[in-house]
Amino acid sequence: QVQLVESGGGLVQAGGSLRLSCAASGRIFSTYAMGWFRQAPGKEREFVAAISRSAGTTLYADSAKGRFTISRDNAKNTVYLQMISLKPEDTADYYCAADAGVVSRSTSAYDYWGQGTQVTVSS
């Protein structure tokens, strides 16, 4: 079992930056691939970024590529999402997820989910 807690969300101006953190506990963090997903009001949850167990592979949604960077610190049981050049369309609840299998873009591949952190980008 893995418990995940996101933090770092908030209100930022368009063009600004924000770093989200996801702290894990309950199981050995380094054995899980990790992902970030987001869900805007009235929309389905969508993939943002993912990182493999040893950080050798990273995946990004087209909307995130070039602006967002996913990283992990296994010694701190934490995964990060650094976001720059934020746009109003990035406004959403952001969720951290853990995957016991292969790193994936699919929500169905992930076994554990955090409660989410709100990101609001104003114009």
Residue pairs with C-beta under 8 A, 6 or more apart in sequence:
1 26
1 27
1 112
2 24
2 25
2 26
2 27
2 29
2 32
2 98
2 111
2 112
3 24
3 25
3 26
3 112
4 22
4 23
4 24
4 96
4 97
4 98
4 112
4 113
4 114
5 22
5 23
5 114
5 115
6 20
6 21
6 22
6 94
6 95
6 96
6 114
6 115
6 116
6 117
7 20
7 21
7 22
7 23
7 117
8 18
8 19
8 20
8 21
8 117
9 18
9 20
9 94
9 117
9 118
9 119
10 18
10 118
10 119
10 120
11 120
11 121
11 122
12 18
12 86
12 119
12 120
12 121
12 122
13 121
13 122
14 86
14 87
14 88
14 121
14 122
14 123
15 85
15 86
16 86
16 121
17 82
17 83
17 84
17 85
17 86
18 83
18 86
18 119
19 80
19 81
19 82
19 83
20 36
20 80
20 81
20 83
20 94
20 96
20 117
20 119
21 78
21 79
21 80
22 34
22 36
22 78
22 79
22 80
22 81
22 96
22 114
23 76
23 77
23 78
24 32
24 34
24 77
24 78
24 79
24 98
25 77
29 74
29 77
30 53
30 54
30 74
31 53
31 100
32 53
32 98
32 99
32 100
32 111
32 112
33 50
33 51
33 52
33 53
33 98
33 99
33 100
33 101
33 102
33 103
33 104
34 50
34 51
34 70
34 72
34 79
34 96
34 97
34 98
34 99
35 47
35 48
35 49
35 50
35 51
35 96
35 97
35 98
35 99
35 103
35 104
35 105
35 110
36 48
36 49
36 50
36 70
36 79
36 81
36 94
36 95
36 96
36 97
37 45
37 46
37 47
37 48
37 94
37 95
37 97
37 107
38 45
38 46
38 48
38 90
38 92
38 93
38 94
38 95
38 119
39 45
39 46
39 92
39 93
39 95
39 116
40 89
40 91
40 92
40 93
43 92
45 95
45 107
46 61
47 59
47 61
47 105
47 106
47 107
48 60
48 61
48 63
48 64
48 68
48 81
48 94
49 58
49 59
49 60
49 61
49 64
49 68
49 69
49 70
49 81
50 58
50 59
50 70
50 99
50 103
50 104
50 105
51 57
51 58
51 59
51 70
51 71
51 72
51 79
51 103
52 58
52 102
52 103
53 103
55 71
55 72
57 103
58 70
59 103
59 104
59 105
60 68
60 70
61 105
63 89
63 90
67 83
67 84
67 85
67 86
68 81
68 82
68 83
68 84
69 81
69 82
70 79
70 80
70 81
70 82
71 79
71 80
71 82
72 78
72 79
72 80
73 79
73 80
79 96
81 94
83 90
83 119
86 119
86 121
87 121
88 121
88 122
88 123
89 121
90 119
90 121
91 119
91 120
91 121
92 119
93 116
93 117
93 118
93 119
94 116
94 117
94 118
94 119
95 113
95 114
95 115
95 116
96 113
96 114
97 107
97 110
97 111
97 112
97 113
97 114
98 110
98 111
98 112
98 113
99 109
99 110
99 111
100 111
101 109
102 109
104 110
